[in-house]
Structure formats: structure tokens, C-alpha cells
Amino acid sequence: MKTDRPMQASIFPPTIRKTLRAALAALALSAGCGAILSGPAAAAVFPPDQPYMDNTAYAFGASDGLAASIVNEKAAVAYHQLTYRESGKRVDYITTTGHLTAADANGKPEASMFYVAYTAKNRGPWPRPITFFYNGGPGSSSIWLRLGSFAPSRVATPDPYTTGWPDFPLVDNQESLIDTTDMVFIDPPGTGFSEAVLPNTNQTFWGVDQDAGVMRDFILRYLAVNPRPRSPIYLYGESYGTPRTDVLAPLLEQAGVHLSGIVLQSCILDYNDQYPSLSDLQRATDYTVSLLPGYAEVAAFFGQVTPPPFGVRSFAWRMRDFSTRRYAEFLPYGPTFLGLANPPVFPTPAVYAQMSRQSDINVSALQAYLGPNPLNTTLVPGYTIGGYDGRVSAPNDSPMLVGDSDPSDALIAKPFPVILSQQLPDYLKYTAPNTTYVTLSDTANINWDFSHGGLALPDTIPDLLAEITLNPHIKVLVENGYHDLVTPFFMTEKDLGRLKSVSGIRPDIQVTHYSGGHMIYLEDTSRPRMKADLVNYYEGRRIGGAMTFAELPAPWSDMNPAGTP
């Protein structure tokens, strides 16, 4: 593939390089790293932070692009500590906030891409891993993962409740992964502060394959500027970031970047599951049945399962079994569920009663699911429930729902950008006075080219198979929220089960489940579990309670083999 010329000297101006050299000599640190210490220790002596004011006026329209003459790779550098209260362990780390230029195989610039890196010094004989994080959308920046999940600071939300909204604090993150892996959070072109470089425009990279290519080129650039020849390299994608990862991973392997693992959180691995065509109406039933276990968990949360289940895990197994065994009974209603039937077909009272007896889901909850009215406003009368997290609800007249019909989205859509506007200058020491950070680009989403692999919508199970074929030892961790109504956990399991159609492979796949929605890490009881599971994953240990490849269900008969989109 391409050869990048290291441009380390261009990242920092001379005064910053001089300060960094002095600091590194004094602290015996490597570039961009901090120190991890255990137990009581004297306060670390840090060099001064190096703020950066970025006066570039970034633009995010489909036809926008930066002139190559104004593109630079400058960055703000700041020094921090995080102390884990339970263990007393202290982590000294550095944040680097700025842009790197993704370039094509001929060295021509493609996009100036914004990133925030958190790096700490290696402890012990093994090189520290490095993990590249990104959200989905498509058209989303990485703000949600960076401010909500495993960076050293996070926004404390009351998920699944709305107490105190929208004034949530930024706190030290006791579940941060900075003690385990370095982290780089990436904003794709047209989001955050990232913009294409002319003659490319932002829309040049708004497509499944185009996006994966420029993300590959950013990672190659980062690794050229910050060489990590011995570090295990991981990808962590959420939502649309999961098909992005499936496509991106083999591209990186082919470019010479050997991956140790990928983390797929809240997956949509085959868009055709959720958007079947009129000529493939059975897929509508697949989706209806696949969403049901997650919906049942939400119904149980609101007391609409009788008797109440003993726990989310055991109830999920019951609902998987019910959905699979009763699949044929849902066939008449699947097309109506997705709005494809004309005229619509709804269950009779007798059918509702029978389904309720078989599943313990109350008739009213089944009517909300399969009836003529939207389930999000029908399950709990007078309230709207979330799609990203079905447990989050708000009264129908709540100010949360002004401009956003999903309370689980509204829970973070307003607070996170407010916190970001404070964190960028105060904590990261980066200011961009001429640009407003784009958290989520509707323009990118509307103009996205979803075609991939000969289909109008992406099916990335063949891409995941390609990665497993190229790298049979890659570790794959798949994380699911039981209450996620956007990317149902049972659908993810069925999609992954398609890999069983390929003989001779034994992929290292672990599938975990947590109380929570799409952004599982917002849940205070689940985030510590996620952290513990991720540490086991990074350290090569099995995760207790995780579903293995052998335990994945067989795909339904209408699903294609893994190698066929």
C-alpha cells in the first residue's frame, strides 16, 4: 500500500519541541506518554501544557473542502493524572488534540481529520496496546464514546433516568481504560472538526467503502507519526462503527497493520435485516422476531411481564427460545411491523392472549408491539420511551422531547456538546474560535452512499469473515445492551451465527450482554462490568458469562451464508 513520510517535526512548533524534549529527559518518558504508578507517590512534575488555537474555519457541507495550503498537523498537548480510588493506582497521561492528514496511496492529502489521543507510559515488559475509537451515524463524531465511555473523564448521566437533565457534571472516570490501553478517538470527515482536503470534498468520503478507506489512511498516518511497532492494535466501533470496523479491518491488514482485536458495540452488521425489500418480506419477520427479546426486556422494566422475571439474563434466554420456537406465528405480522404490508395485518385478541400465555408478556405490551400505533408512545400511556434505550422515558409534554422524539437520545444530545465546549479549552487546551464542533451531521447521513458488496445496503458479515480469514487469531468482542431497541442483541447473534456456515474456522469471538441501551456505558451498573470484561479481553482471558462462537445460534434458513452478501 502507501508509504507515509514521518512528519513528527511538523506536529509541534520549535518551542513546544524544546519543552517536550526537556520534559522527556526529566521524566524519562517517551513522546506522548505518561507514567503509571501504583500506591502513594510524590506529585508528578509536568512541563507546561501546550495550548493550541486553531484559527482554521472548518466547513461541513457536502461540497466543502480545505485548501491544501492551509492544512496543518499542529496539536494541543496537556498533562494529566487519574487516580483510581479503589486501588489507589495513579496514571499519568498526556492528551494530544489536533489534526492529522489522511493521504492516499500516492501521498495526496484526502482529509484533515480531528482526533483526541490519550497516552500513558508502558508499565512492565509488554508494550501498551493502542485502541482507535469511533462512533457511527453514519455522520457522527466520536463525542459520545469519548465523553461517555472509557476516556479518563466522562459525563455522569443518571441513565436510565433523567434526573438533573440537562445539567450533568464532567467527572474523573473510575472505569477509564487508560490503565490498560492508549486511546485515540477519531472524527470522520464532515464531523467534529474534520474536513476533506480539496479537490476532495466531504461527500467524497460519505460512503461505506469511501469512509473505510479514509479511516484506514488516518490510522496509517497516526502510526507513521507515532510509531508503535510492537504495540497490539485494536479497533473499537459503536453502532454504524461496527460495519465500519468490519470493512476497515481487512483494509488495514492488507496495508500491513496487523490487528490484535476488534470490539463491536451495539451492532448493525447487516442493514438488510432492518430494511428488507418488498421482494423479501420474510426478512421483515426476521427483524420483528429479533427485536422481540429486547422489547420484552423493556416491557419487563416497566412491569409489563407477569410474573416479573428473575433477571435480565435468564429472561433474555427465555425470550430467545420463545421467539425462535414461535417464529411461524409472527409471519403474518412481520411486513406490517415494518410498514411494508398493504393492507396491514394485526393479531386478533385471541392471538394476543395466546402469545401472552406463552411469553408472560402482558397483552397490552404485545398490542403496543404489534398493533397499529407506534410502540414508543403506546407501551407506557402518557409517556414516550427511547429507542436507543427503551428504559428511558419522558412525559409526552416534556421539554426533553422538543426537537427530539427519543428521550434516550435527548438525554445526552444537549448535555454532551455543552460539556465539550468547556472541556476543549480547559482540559484539552484546544480552541477553534472560527468553527462550531459538529456532533452529528444530518447532511452526511442523508447523503451517505450505503452501497457495498454489490448491494444497495451493506451486509458486512462477509467482510468480518474476510478479516478472520486474513487474521485467524484476531480477538473479536461483541457488546450488547439488553434494552437497545435500535440494534437488537438477538439480531446481532443471528448475524454472527452466519459464520457457522463456513467450515474449518474457529474464530475467537466473545459476545457479552449488559443492562443498558445502545450507549451501554452510560449505565452506572454496567460500565464497571464492561471495564472488567474489556481488561480480560485485552489481557487474553476468557470473559465470564460471555457467549462463545460455539454457542451462537444457527442462522435462519432465509439468511445467506457468511461469504455471500
N, C-alpha and C positions, 0 to 999 in steps of 0.2 A: 504494500500500500504506500502511503505517502511518507516522506521523510520530513520531520519538523526540525528546523534550526532552533536550538535553545535560545531564548531571548531573556534569560534571567536578569541581565543587566538593565533591560528596558522596563522591568516591573517597578523598580524603585528609583527615584532620583538620587544623585550622589550623596546628599545629606542623610537620606534615610539609610542608604547602604552603609555609610560610615557608622551610623548609630547601631545598626544591626550587627556589624562586624564586632564592634566593641562589646555589645551585649552578649553575643555568642561566645566570644572569648572568655568573658567573665563568668558566664553561666554554664559553659561547656554544652551549649545547645546546638542543634542543627537548625538549618534555615526553616522558619515557620513552625518550630516545635516548642513545647513547654516541657515541664518535668512532672512526673507522677511520684508523689511521695506518700508514705504510709505513716500514720501516727503523728504525734506532735512534732512540729518543725518550726524553725525560725521563719519569720515572714520572708517571702522571696523578694529579691531585689530585681525590679524590672527596669528596662530602659524606658524612656518616654514613649507614649503612644505616638503613632504617626498618622494624624488625621489626613484625609484627602477630600478636597472639594472638587467634585466632578461637574464642570460647567457645561458639559455637552447637553444639548437639548434632544433627548431621545424621542422618537415618534413610533407609533404602534399601529398605524393603519396598514391595510393590505399592501398598498403601493409604496410604503415608506422604506427608506434605506439610508444608511450613513455614507457620507463620502469617505473613501479610504484614507484621505489625508488627515482626517480628524480623529481617526480611531487610535486608541492607545491602550496599554495594558497596565496602567497605574492602579494602585490599590491602597486602601487604608489598612494599617496594621495596629492592633491593640492587644494588650496583655491582660490576662485574667486568671483568676483562681476559682475553683469549685471545690467545696468541702462536702463530702458525703457524711451526713450527720450520724447515720447508724454505725458506720465503720470508722469514722474519723479520718478516712483517707482524703488527701488533698491532691487535686490535679491542677497543675499549672499549664495553661494552654494559651495559644495565640489565635486571634481571629484575623483573617485576611479577606477583605471585602473590595471587590472591584470587577474588572472585566478581563477576559482573555479572548483572543481572536481565533475562532474556529476557521480552519483553512482546508481547501480541497486537496486532492492528491497532487495537484500541480503547484501547491503553495499559494493559491489565490485566496484571499480572505472571503469568507462566507458570511460570518456574523460576529458581532461584538457581543459576547454573552456574559451576563452578570452572574456572579457566584459569591457565596459566603463559605469560607473554609474554616474549620475548627481543627487545629492540630496540636498534638501533645507529644512529648518525647517518649520514645520507646523505653519500656522497662523490661529487663530480663533479656534472655538470649535471642528472642524471636522478634522479627520485625513487626511493627504495628500494622494491622490492617488499615485500609482506606476504603471508605464506602461513599459512593455517589448517590445522592438522594434527589428525587424529583416527584412532583405531583402529576396530575393528569389533565383532565378537562375533556378533550384537548383544549388548550388555551389557558391553562392555569400556570401561575408562577409556583415556586416552591414554598410560599409563605406558610401554608398550612402544616406541612411536615416540619418546617424549621421552627416555627413558633409553638407548635403543639405537641411534638413527639419527643425526640431524644437529643436535641441540642442542649448545651449547658444551661440555658434559660428557656422558660416556656410560659405561655399564658395559662393561668389557672382558671379553668372553667368548672361550673358545677354540674356538668353533663352527667345524667340526662335531664337535669332540672335547669331552670332558667333564673334562679335566684341571683339578684345583683346585676342582671343584664342591663346595659352592655358594659358596665364598668368592672372589668376583670383585671387583676394585677399580673405583672410580669414577675416571676419568682425563679430562684435557683432551682434547677431541675434535679431532684434526687434520683431520678431514673435516667439521667443522661448516659449516653453511650461513650462519652469522651474518655472514660477509663478503659474502654475496650477497643475502640476504633476511631481513627480520624474520620472526619465527615466533611463532605463538600456538597452544598445544596445549589442546584443549577436551575436557572430560569431560561426556558427555551425562547427563541426569537419571537418578538411581539408580546412578551410578558415581562413582568418585573421592570428591569432597566435594560433588557436585551433587545437589540435591533440588528437587522440584516445589514450587510455592507454592500453598497452598490457595485456592480449592476444588479446584484440580487435585491429582492425586496422581502419584507417579512413573509408575504404569501408564498415565496419560493419554498419555504420550509414548513408550510402548513399542509402536511400530508403524512400518512403513515410512514412511507419509506423515506421521504424527504427529511422528516423530523428525526428519524432514527439515524440517518446519515450525518446530520449536523451535530447531533448529540455525541455520536462516535468521535467526530472531529474535535469537539470541545474536550472530551476526555483525553484524547491523544495529546492535545495541546497542553492540558493541565499536567499530564505525566511527563511531557517534554520539559516543561518549565520547572516542575517539582519532581525530579526523578525518584521513583520508588521501585527499583529493580527487584527487590526481594520482598516487598510488601504484598500480602494477599489482597486482592482487589475484589470488591463486591459492588453490586448494584442494588438499589432499594427503590422500587416504584410503587406508587399508590394509584388505584383507580385506573384511568387511562394509562398511567405509568406502568401498568402491568403488561398490556400488549406492547407498549413501547419497549419494555425490557426484553420481551420475547424476541422482538425484531432486532434490537440493539445488540444483544449478547453475541449472536454469531457474527455480526459485523465486526465487533471488537476482536473476537477470536481470529477472524481472518486478517485483521490488521496487526496481529502479533501481540495483543493484550490477552493474557491468559487469566480468566476469571476463576476465583475460588468459590464464589457463590452468588446467587441472586435471591432477593426477598421480594415476593409478590404479595402486596397487601390490598385486600378488597378488590378482587379481580373481576375483570370483564375480558376474558381471553378469547371469546368468540362473539362478536357483535351480532351474528346471525341468530343467536339464541334469543335475544331481546327484540330483534327487528326482523321477524320472518316475513317472507313474501307471501302474497296471496296464493301462490302456487305450492306453498309448503306449509299448509295450515297445521300439520301435526306439530311443527316446531312451536306453534303458539301454545299447544297443550304442554309441551316440554317446559316452557317458561312458566306457565301457570302452576304446574306441579312443583317446579323447582323453587319458586318463591314461597310456596305454602309453608314449609318448615320455619322460615324466618318470620313470616307473618304470624304464624302460630305462637312463636316466642313473644312477639309484640302483644298479641291478644292476651297471653298469659300475664304479661307485665301489667296490663290494665284489668286484670281479674276476670277475664272472659274465657277462661278454661276451667271446667268443673269436672272432677275436683282439681284444685290447684296442683300443678306438677311439683315434684320434689326438688328439681333443679334444672337449670337451662341445658346442661349437658345430656342428662338422661332423657329429657323431653325432646331434645333435638333428634336423638336416635329413634324415639317413638314416631316422630313426625316424618323422618326419612322413610321408615318402614311403611307407615300409612300411605304416604304419597306414592311410593313405588307399587305397593300391592293394589291400590285403588286407581292406578293410572287410567285405566279404561273408562272409569266413571267420570273422569274430567274431560274426556274427549269432546263431548258436545259443547263444552263451555269455554274451551281454550281460545278459539277465534274471537268470541265475544269479549273475553277478558282483555285482549289487546286491540279491540276496536276494529277487527277485520271482518266480522260477521254482519251480513245484511239479509234478513233481519236478525237482531240479536237473539240469543237463546239463554234463558236463565233457569236455574233449578226450580223445581216445584217445591212447595212446603214439605212434601213427603221426602224428597231427596235431601233437602236441608236437614230434616230430622234424622235421617239415616246417617248422613255424614257426621252429624254431631255425636250420635251414639258411638260411632266408630273411632272418632278422634278426640272426644271430650271438649272440642272447641264449641263454644256456645253458638246456638243458631243465629243470634244477632251478629256475631262476629263473622260467621260464614256468609251471611247475607251482605255484610259490608264488603266482603272479599269478592264474591261472585255476582253481586247484584248490580243494578243499573246506575248507582251513584258512586262517586269517587270514594275509594276506601279511606283516604286520608282525612276526609271530613265526615265519614259515616261511622267509623269504629267507635269513637268516643263522642257522643252527641254534644254539640256546642263547642267542640274543640277541633283543631287541626293537628294531626300528628305528622311527624317528619318522615321524609323518605330516606335521608342519609342515616338517621337514627330514629326508628319508629317509636322509641320510648319518649322522645322529646315532643311535648305538646304545648299548645298555646290556645287560649280562648280565641274564638273566631274574630273578635273585635280587638285583639291585642295589637299594640303598636309594633310588635315584632314582625307582624305579617304585612306591614305596609311596604310594598315593593318587593316582597319575598314571600311566596306562599308556603315555603318549607321552613318550619321553626328550627329544625336541626341545622339548616344552612344559616339562617339568620342568627343563630346562637353565636357563631364565630365571624360571620361576614362583616359585621360592623366593628366588633372589638379588635380583631387582629390587625387591620390596617391602622387603627389609631395607635396601638402599641408599637407597630412597626415604625411609624413616623417619629416616635420618641427613641426607639432603640437604635435606629440607623445612626443618628448623630451622637447619641450619648454613650452607647455601648460599643458600637462597631466603628465609630469615628468616621463615618462616611456621610457626606451630604451631596445632594444633587438638586441645587436650587432651581434649576430650569426644567425639571421633569417630575411628574407625579407617578409613583410606582403603580404598575398595573397588576393587581392581584389576580384578576381573571378576565380574559379577553373574549367577550362575546363575538367580536369580529373574527377572531381566529377560529372559534368554534363553528360559526356559521359557514365560513369559507373553507373548512377543512376538507381535504381530499381523503376520504376514508377507503378508497380502493386499495386492495392489496392482494397479492397472490391470485390474480385473475377474478376476484370477487369484488362486488361493489362495497362490501363491508368486510372488515378484517376478521379472519379466523387465524389466530396466532399459535394454535396448538402445533401446527407443522413447523413453525419457527422455533418453538420450545424443543420439539423433537430434534431439529437441526442442531441446536446448541448442545443437547445431551449427546448427540452423535459425535460432534466435534470434541466434546469435553465430557467423557463418560463419568468423571468423578466430581463434576460440579455439584455443589450442595444447593438444593432448592428448598426454600422455606416459604410456605404459603399461609398467610394470616387472614383470618375471617372474623367478622363481628356477627354474632347471632342475630342482632336486631337491625342489620343493614338491609334495607328494602330496595336499594339501588343495584347492588351487586350481590345477589343471594349466595350464601355459602354452599347450598346444595347444588346449585348450578355449577359453581366452581369445581366441586368434587366430581360431578359428572363429566365436565370438560377434561379435567386431568385424567379421568379414567379412560379416556380415549387412547392414552399412551399404552394401555394394556393390549391394544390391537397390534402392537409391534412386538414380534418375537425377539428374544435374545437381549433385551435391555432390562437393566435393573437400576433405574435412576434413584439417586439419593434424594427423595422427596419427603418432607415432613409437612403436615398440614395441621395448623393449630386453630383453635376457636376460643373466643372470649366474649363475655358480656360487653355489648357495645355495638355501635353502628359502623358506618363507613370509616370515620376517623376514630378507630378503636382507642387510640392513645389518649383521647380526651377523658376517658373514664378512669377515675382515680383508683378504682379497684383492679382494673385490667392492665393499666400501664406498668405497674411493678411486675406483673406476670409476664408481660411482653418483654420487659427488660431482662428478666431472668432467663426466659426462653431464648432470647437473642444471644445472650452471653454463652449459653450452652451451644447454640448453633455456631457461633464464631469459633469456639474452642473445640469443635468437632465432637461434641457429646450428643447423645440422643435426648430429645425433649420429652419429658414425662407427659403421657396422655396424648401425644401427637399422633395423628393418623399417618400411617406409612403408605408407601406405594402399593404394597400388597393389600392393604385394607381399603383402598379406593374402590368405589363401586364400578361395576361394568357399565359402559355407556349404553344408552337406549339404542334400540335397533335402527332408528332413523338417523343416528349420528354417523358422520363419516369416520373412517379410520384416521389415526393421528397424522399420517403422512399425506392426507388428502384434504385440502381446504373445502 
